[in-house]
Amino acid sequence: MSAERREPVEVVAPRPREPLAPRAAPPTFSVVVPAYESAATIAAALDSALAQTYPAAEIVVCDDGSADGTAAILARYGDAVTVIRQENRGVAAARNAAIAAASSEFVVNLDADDVYLPNRLEVMAAALVERPDLDVLTTDATFELDGRPVRRNFGPDFRYAVEDRRLAILDRCFVGVAWATRRETMLAYGGYDESIRIAEDWELAIRLVLGGARFGLVPEPLVRYRLRRGSLSNQGLGLLEGQVRVLEKTLAHETLSPEEHDFAAAALERFRGELGRTRLRDSLQRRSPTLRRDALAVLEDAELPWPSRAKAALTYAFPGLARRLLARRGSETSGGLRLPAE
């Protein structure tokens, strides 16, 4: 393999304090793909990994108990793809199984519904030659909604953190998508926490940052992060529940300073508030029989700001009016769906 590029690669990362020794050999990549009920998208993802100008040493797919034809599609790839199978245990367990079966220096995430641009691994290899000290590297990505580009992952409203990373990672998962991580680093930190079904990547990123792992970004959009309107709207509540679970676990991390503990506690309060409000909106939209109970939970949460509690009181007393107001607000802001990194 060769990591040669005609132009230099920009890498956003803290500068090393001392000169870096050159790499002894070009980096190697194992692309790891967790797949569950992915028959509609897995072929495009794998084709993009196989079309790289800097080939991956291997592509490892963990079929996490799919029953929708995913296995038949994977069989078409023959020896080009290594496939392991397990009963459905969730994305974190599928990632861990694929990483355990991989053998390259770096493991690179690829979700079964996303696509790499053809030169992604070439650019990442060149970046790692320039910065052999990095443990984790990602690139920018283009978020697509129902096939239409919506925005870049990183921009004015969502920046990649270079300074104060320990605080930044407690506020949001600033490290992007589809990381390349040293396999030995991943194994040393125990991989993904399989008890966390959603936001498992943020939980791992927190442990890596707090442990001193070195992160970098190539600010080129080399991943198509593909979302569907239905799946996006359905994941909001679960994502917030996962984020709350991540912060609850993080508060017990033994290396947190008092300032970091307070910062994480404030973030947890914010996410819990958003979870309560989102659960209430979901109950309104579904006309759930638990609507008043959900409204009361928000109303009685003294840590929430008063506008949220006032809306909960309105919902509790006048659910029909609250539903009409929510529908009117939704029609006025149609298309403004919240993307995962926001």
C-alpha positions as CSV (number, residue, x, y, z in Angstrom):
1,M,0.0,0.0,0.0
2,S,1.1,3.6,-0.6
3,A,-0.1,6.7,1.2
4,E,1.4,9.2,-1.3
5,R,-0.6,12.3,-2.2
6,R,0.4,15.2,-4.4
7,E,-0.9,17.9,-2.0
8,P,-0.5,18.0,1.8
9,V,-3.4,16.9,4.0
10,E,-4.7,19.4,6.5
11,V,-5.1,17.8,10.0
12,V,-6.9,19.6,12.7
13,A,-5.3,18.5,16.0
14,P,-3.2,19.8,18.8
15,R,0.4,20.1,17.7
16,P,2.8,17.6,19.3
17,R,5.3,19.1,21.8
18,E,8.3,17.3,20.3
19,P,9.3,16.3,16.8
20,L,7.6,13.1,15.7
21,A,9.5,10.0,14.5
22,P,8.4,8.9,11.0
23,R,6.2,5.9,10.6
24,A,8.0,2.6,9.9
25,A,5.3,1.6,7.4
26,P,2.1,3.0,5.9
27,P,-1.0,2.5,8.0
28,T,-3.3,-0.4,7.4
29,F,-7.1,-0.3,7.8
30,S,-9.8,-2.8,8.6
31,V,-13.2,-1.4,7.8
32,V,-15.7,-2.7,10.4
33,V,-19.4,-2.7,9.6
34,P,-22.2,-3.6,12.1
35,A,-25.3,-4.7,10.1
36,Y,-28.8,-5.3,11.3
37,E,-31.8,-5.5,9.0
38,S,-29.6,-3.7,6.4
39,A,-30.7,-5.4,3.1
40,A,-31.7,-2.1,1.6
41,T,-28.4,-0.3,2.2
42,I,-25.5,-2.7,2.9
43,A,-24.5,-3.2,-0.7
44,A,-23.9,0.5,-1.3
45,A,-21.9,0.8,1.9
46,L,-19.7,-2.3,1.0
47,D,-19.2,-1.2,-2.6
48,S,-17.9,2.2,-1.3
49,A,-15.4,0.4,0.9
50,L,-14.2,-1.9,-1.9
51,A,-13.8,1.1,-4.3
52,Q,-11.2,2.9,-2.2
53,T,-8.2,4.2,-4.0
54,Y,-6.2,3.1,-1.0
55,P,-7.6,-0.4,-0.4
56,A,-8.5,-1.6,3.1
57,A,-6.6,-4.6,4.2
58,E,-9.9,-6.2,5.1
59,I,-13.6,-5.5,5.5
60,V,-15.3,-7.2,8.4
61,V,-19.1,-7.2,8.7
62,C,-20.9,-8.4,11.8
63,D,-24.4,-9.5,10.9
64,D,-26.3,-8.8,14.2
65,G,-29.1,-11.3,13.8
66,S,-30.7,-9.9,10.6
67,A,-33.7,-11.7,9.2
68,D,-34.4,-9.4,6.2
69,G,-32.1,-10.8,3.5
70,T,-28.9,-9.1,4.6
71,A,-27.2,-12.5,4.8
72,A,-28.0,-13.3,1.1
73,I,-26.6,-9.9,0.0
74,L,-23.4,-10.5,2.0
75,A,-22.9,-13.9,0.4
76,R,-22.6,-12.2,-3.0
77,Y,-19.3,-10.6,-1.9
78,G,-17.5,-14.0,-1.3
79,D,-14.0,-13.6,0.0
80,A,-13.9,-9.9,-0.5
81,V,-15.7,-9.4,2.8
82,T,-15.3,-11.3,6.1
83,V,-18.7,-12.0,7.7
84,I,-19.3,-13.0,11.2
85,R,-22.8,-13.6,12.7
86,Q,-24.3,-13.4,16.1
87,E,-27.7,-13.2,17.7
88,N,-29.1,-9.7,17.9
89,R,-27.2,-7.9,20.7
90,G,-27.1,-4.3,19.5
91,V,-24.7,-2.1,17.5
92,A,-22.1,-1.8,20.3
93,A,-21.8,-5.6,20.5
94,A,-21.7,-5.9,16.7
95,R,-18.9,-3.3,16.5
96,N,-16.9,-5.1,19.2
97,A,-17.3,-8.5,17.5
98,A,-16.1,-7.0,14.2
99,I,-13.1,-5.3,15.9
100,A,-12.1,-8.5,17.6
101,A,-12.1,-10.3,14.2
102,A,-10.0,-7.5,12.5
103,S,-6.2,-7.5,12.3
104,S,-5.1,-4.2,10.9
105,E,-3.4,-1.3,12.7
106,F,-6.5,0.8,12.5
107,V,-10.2,-0.1,12.6
108,V,-12.5,2.2,10.7
109,N,-16.2,2.4,11.4
110,L,-18.7,2.2,8.5
111,D,-22.3,2.0,9.3
112,A,-24.4,-0.2,7.0
113,D,-26.4,2.8,5.7
114,D,-23.5,5.2,5.0
115,V,-21.0,5.5,2.1
116,Y,-17.4,6.5,1.9
117,L,-16.1,8.7,-0.9
118,P,-13.5,6.8,-3.0
119,N,-10.5,8.6,-1.7
120,R,-11.4,8.5,2.0
121,L,-8.8,5.9,3.2
122,E,-6.2,7.4,0.9
123,V,-6.6,10.8,2.6
124,M,-6.6,9.3,6.1
125,A,-3.5,7.2,5.3
126,A,-1.7,10.4,4.2
127,A,-2.8,12.2,7.3
128,L,-1.6,9.4,9.6
129,V,1.8,9.5,7.8
130,E,2.0,13.2,8.6
131,R,0.7,12.7,12.2
132,P,1.9,9.2,13.3
133,D,1.1,10.2,16.9
134,L,-2.7,10.2,16.5
135,D,-4.8,7.4,18.0
136,V,-8.1,8.4,16.5
137,L,-8.7,10.1,13.1
138,T,-11.9,11.1,11.4
139,T,-12.9,13.2,8.4
140,D,-15.8,15.6,7.9
141,A,-19.0,14.2,6.5
142,T,-22.0,15.3,4.5
143,F,-25.4,14.7,6.2
144,E,-28.0,13.6,3.7
145,L,-31.7,13.4,4.5
146,D,-33.7,11.1,2.1
147,G,-30.8,11.4,-0.4
148,R,-30.6,15.2,-0.2
149,P,-27.5,16.9,1.2
150,V,-28.5,18.9,4.3
151,R,-25.2,20.2,5.8
152,R,-21.7,19.3,6.7
153,N,-21.1,17.6,10.1
154,F,-18.7,20.3,11.2
155,G,-19.4,24.0,10.7
156,P,-20.1,27.3,12.5
157,D,-22.7,25.7,14.7
158,F,-20.9,22.4,15.4
159,R,-17.1,22.7,15.7
160,Y,-14.4,20.1,16.1
161,A,-12.8,20.8,19.5
162,V,-9.0,21.3,19.6
163,E,-8.6,23.0,23.0
164,D,-10.3,22.1,26.3
165,R,-11.2,18.7,25.0
166,R,-12.0,17.2,28.3
167,L,-14.8,19.7,28.9
168,A,-15.9,19.7,25.2
169,I,-16.4,15.9,25.1
170,L,-18.6,16.1,28.2
171,D,-20.9,18.6,26.4
172,R,-21.2,16.8,23.0
173,C,-19.6,14.1,20.9
174,F,-17.4,16.5,18.9
175,V,-15.3,13.8,17.3
176,G,-17.5,13.2,14.3
177,V,-18.5,9.9,12.5
178,A,-16.8,6.9,11.1
179,W,-13.6,7.1,13.1
180,A,-10.3,5.3,12.4
181,T,-9.0,4.1,15.7
182,R,-5.8,2.2,16.6
183,R,-7.0,-1.4,17.2
184,E,-4.7,-1.8,20.2
185,T,-6.1,1.4,21.7
186,M,-9.7,0.2,21.1
187,L,-8.9,-3.1,22.8
188,A,-7.0,-1.4,25.7
189,Y,-10.1,0.7,26.5
190,G,-12.4,-2.3,26.3
191,G,-14.2,-1.3,23.2
192,Y,-17.8,-0.1,23.2
193,D,-20.0,-0.5,26.3
194,E,-22.6,-3.1,25.2
195,S,-25.1,-2.0,27.9
196,I,-25.6,1.3,26.0
197,R,-27.8,0.7,22.9
198,I,-27.7,4.3,21.5
199,A,-25.0,6.9,21.9
200,E,-22.4,4.2,22.5
201,D,-19.9,6.1,20.3
202,W,-20.1,9.2,22.6
203,E,-19.5,7.0,25.7
204,L,-16.4,5.5,24.1
205,A,-15.2,8.9,23.0
206,I,-15.5,10.2,26.5
207,R,-13.4,7.4,27.9
208,L,-10.8,7.9,25.2
209,V,-10.5,11.6,25.7
210,L,-10.4,11.4,29.5
211,G,-7.7,8.7,29.1
212,G,-5.5,10.8,26.9
213,A,-6.0,9.4,23.5
214,R,-4.9,11.7,20.7
215,F,-7.6,12.8,18.2
216,G,-7.4,14.4,14.8
217,L,-9.7,15.6,12.0
218,V,-9.3,15.9,8.2
219,P,-11.8,18.6,7.4
220,E,-12.8,17.2,4.0
221,P,-16.3,15.7,3.7
222,L,-15.4,12.2,2.8
223,V,-18.4,10.3,4.2
224,R,-22.0,10.5,3.1
225,Y,-23.9,10.1,6.4
226,R,-27.3,9.0,5.1
227,L,-30.5,9.5,7.1
228,R,-34.2,8.8,6.3
229,R,-36.9,11.2,7.6
230,G,-38.8,8.3,9.3
231,S,-35.7,6.8,11.0
232,L,-34.5,10.2,12.1
233,S,-37.8,11.1,13.8
234,N,-38.0,7.8,15.4
235,Q,-34.5,7.9,16.9
236,G,-34.8,11.2,18.7
237,L,-36.3,9.9,21.9
238,G,-34.0,6.9,22.1
239,L,-30.9,9.0,21.3
240,L,-31.7,11.3,24.2
241,E,-32.3,8.4,26.6
242,G,-28.8,7.0,25.5
243,Q,-27.2,10.4,26.0
244,V,-28.6,10.6,29.5
245,R,-27.4,7.1,30.3
246,V,-23.9,8.1,29.0
247,L,-23.7,11.1,31.2
248,E,-25.0,9.2,34.3
249,K,-22.2,6.7,33.8
250,T,-19.6,9.4,33.1
251,L,-20.3,11.2,36.4
252,A,-18.8,8.1,38.2
253,H,-15.5,8.4,36.2
254,E,-12.7,8.5,38.7
255,T,-10.5,11.0,36.7
256,L,-13.0,13.8,36.6
257,S,-11.8,17.0,38.3
258,P,-14.4,18.9,40.4
259,E,-14.8,21.4,37.5
260,E,-15.4,18.5,35.0
261,H,-17.8,16.8,37.4
262,D,-19.9,20.0,37.7
263,F,-19.7,20.5,33.9
264,A,-21.0,16.9,33.3
265,A,-23.7,17.3,35.9
266,A,-24.9,20.5,34.2
267,A,-24.9,18.7,30.8
268,L,-26.9,15.8,32.4
269,E,-29.5,18.3,33.7
270,R,-29.8,19.8,30.2
271,F,-30.2,16.4,28.5
272,R,-32.7,15.2,31.1
273,G,-34.7,18.4,30.5
274,E,-34.7,17.8,26.7
275,L,-35.6,14.1,27.2
276,G,-38.6,15.1,29.3
277,R,-39.8,17.6,26.8
278,T,-39.2,15.2,23.9
279,R,-41.1,12.4,25.7
280,L,-44.0,14.8,26.3
281,R,-44.1,15.9,22.6
282,D,-44.0,12.2,21.6
283,S,-46.9,11.5,23.9
284,L,-48.9,14.4,22.5
285,Q,-48.3,13.3,18.9
286,R,-49.2,9.7,19.6
287,R,-52.1,10.5,21.8
288,S,-50.5,8.3,24.4
289,P,-52.5,7.1,27.4
290,T,-49.5,8.1,29.5
291,L,-49.7,11.8,28.3
292,R,-50.7,13.3,31.7
293,R,-48.2,11.2,33.6
294,D,-45.5,12.4,31.2
295,A,-46.6,16.0,31.6
296,L,-46.6,15.7,35.4
297,A,-43.1,14.3,35.3
298,V,-41.9,17.5,33.5
299,L,-44.0,19.7,35.7
300,E,-42.6,18.3,38.9
301,D,-39.0,18.5,37.8
302,A,-37.8,21.5,39.8
303,E,-34.5,21.6,37.9
304,L,-36.2,22.4,34.6
305,P,-36.6,26.0,33.4
306,W,-40.1,27.5,34.1
307,P,-41.1,27.7,30.4
308,S,-40.8,24.0,30.0
309,R,-42.8,23.4,33.2
310,A,-45.4,25.9,32.1
311,K,-45.9,24.1,28.8
312,A,-46.2,20.8,30.8
313,A,-48.9,22.4,33.0
314,L,-50.8,23.5,29.9
315,T,-50.5,20.0,28.5
316,Y,-51.7,18.4,31.7
317,A,-54.7,20.7,32.0
318,F,-55.6,21.1,28.3
319,P,-54.1,18.3,26.2
320,G,-56.3,19.1,23.1
321,L,-55.1,22.7,23.1
322,A,-51.5,21.7,23.6
323,R,-51.8,19.2,20.7
324,R,-53.1,21.9,18.3
325,L,-50.4,24.3,19.3
326,L,-47.7,21.6,18.7
327,A,-49.2,20.9,15.3
328,R,-49.2,24.6,14.4
329,R,-45.6,24.9,15.5
330,G,-44.6,21.8,13.5
331,S,-46.2,23.2,10.3
332,E,-44.3,26.5,10.7
333,T,-41.0,24.7,11.1
334,S,-41.4,21.8,8.8
335,G,-38.1,20.4,7.5
336,G,-36.2,21.6,10.5
337,L,-35.4,18.1,11.8
338,R,-32.7,17.8,14.5
339,L,-29.7,15.9,13.2
340,P,-27.8,13.6,15.5
341,A,-24.7,15.8,15.9
342,E,-26.7,18.8,16.8
